[in-house]
Amino acid sequence: MSDLQELYQEMILDHTRHPRNRGELPQANRRAEGFNPLCGDKATVYLSVEGDRVTDARFTGKGCSISTASASMMTDAIKGKTLDEARTLFEGFHALITGQATAADLGKLVVFSGVSEFPARVKCASLAWHTLKAALDGEATEVSTE
């Protein structure tokens, strides 16, 4: 394993063992729930949006290490972003994990670039992100990775 792959693996493990922004957000004014029927992972994303900016983000749920790390890093990445910037980040992340694009402007999220090699794991990595998109768009129905 290369040094870069090892660093990426350590970052994902760190966010799995010590997820950032885990827990409900009492002042959330946007919320969405997501479910991956393939493996049973569940996620709820809570957003506090003021004007057109995400001022805080948190998540709850249960899932594998990829799912948990992705939700943790996603909530870190979108704080302070405008709604359009958060949507653009979603599009870039989705393109990265599906092998449709490189990691341009994704910062630390590049650690998920290898997920595209494992199609079953794409749904794990994308669950929180699809749930985020539903919260950004104000969708009330549960999001599914299917």
N, C-alpha and C positions, 0 to 999 in steps of 0.2 A: 504494500500500500504506500502510495506517495505521501510525502509530508503534508501536502495540501489536502489530500483525501482524509488523512488522519486528523488534521485540524478541523475539517468540516464535520467529521464524525463526532469529535469531542464537543463542538458547538451544539450539535443536535442533542447529544446526550445531556449536556448541561441544561438546555432549555426543557428537556424531558424531566430531569430530576428536580430542577428548580424553576418551574414555569413562572414567567413574569406575568403580571396582570391577571392572575387567576382569581376568580371570585365575582360575585354579582356587583353591579354598579348601581347603587340606589338612585342616583340622579340621572340615570340613562333616560334619554328621550327617544331612542331608537333601539330596537331589539329584534333579533331573528333567531330561529332555531334551525338546526341542520341535522341530518341523519345520513349515515352511510349504511344502507341495507346489506351490503356485501359482508361487512365485518361487525356491524353493530355500533360503530363509533357514533357519538352524539356530541353536538356542540351548540352552545348558545352564545351569541355575541351581543354585547351591550355597548352602546355608543352614547356618549354625551356630545351633542353637536350644538355649537353656538354659531349662528349665522350660517356660513358655509364651511366651517372648520370643525374637525374632529378634535375636541379638547381632551377627551379621555376615552379609553377603550379597555374592555375586559372580556373575559370568556369564562364559561363553565362547561363542564361536560366530562365525558370519559372517552378515552381512545388510546390507541397505540402510541409509541414513542414519536413516530413521524407526525401524527395528527396533533399531539400535544405540543411538540416543538414548533410546528408550523403556526398554531394558534398563538403561542407565546411570542414568537418573533413577529408575527403579523400585527399583534396589538402594539408592540413597541414601534413598529415601522409606520403605522398610520397616525399615531398621536401627533397633533399639530398640523396635519395635512388638510388641505381643502377637500371637499367632497370629490371634485374632479381629479385631484391628485391621488386620492385613495382609489378611485375607480381605475385610473391609469396604472397604479401599482398592482391592482388585481389583474388587469389584462397582461401586464408584463410577467407577473408571477405565473399565471396560467400558461402563457406561451413558453416560459422556461421549463416548467415541469412536464409539459406535453411534448417537449423537444422541437417546438416550432420557432424558437428564438434563443438567443444567447442572453446572458445576464446583464445586459446594458442597464445601467442606472438602478440596479436592485440592491446594491450594498451587500449587507450580510446575508440577505436572502439567497444569494448565490449558492449557499451551502446545500440547497435543495436541487441543484442542477442534475445530480445523478439519479434523481427519482424517475426521470423520463425513461430510464433503462428498465424500470420495473412497473409495468402498466397497472398492476393491482395496487401499488403504493401511490400512484397519482391521485387516486380518490382519497386516500388518507391525508395526503399533503394539501389537497384542495378543499376539504370539507369546511374548515374555518373560513376560507376565502370566499367560497360560494355563499356561506352564511353571512359574511361581511357584506357582500354585494347586495343581498336581500335587505339587510338592515339599512344600507345606504339608500336603497331605492324605496324603502318603506313598505316592503312586501310582508304580509302577515302570515302567509302560508309557510309550512315547514319546507325547508330546502332539502332536496335529496341529491346525492351524487349520481343517481341513476338517470 
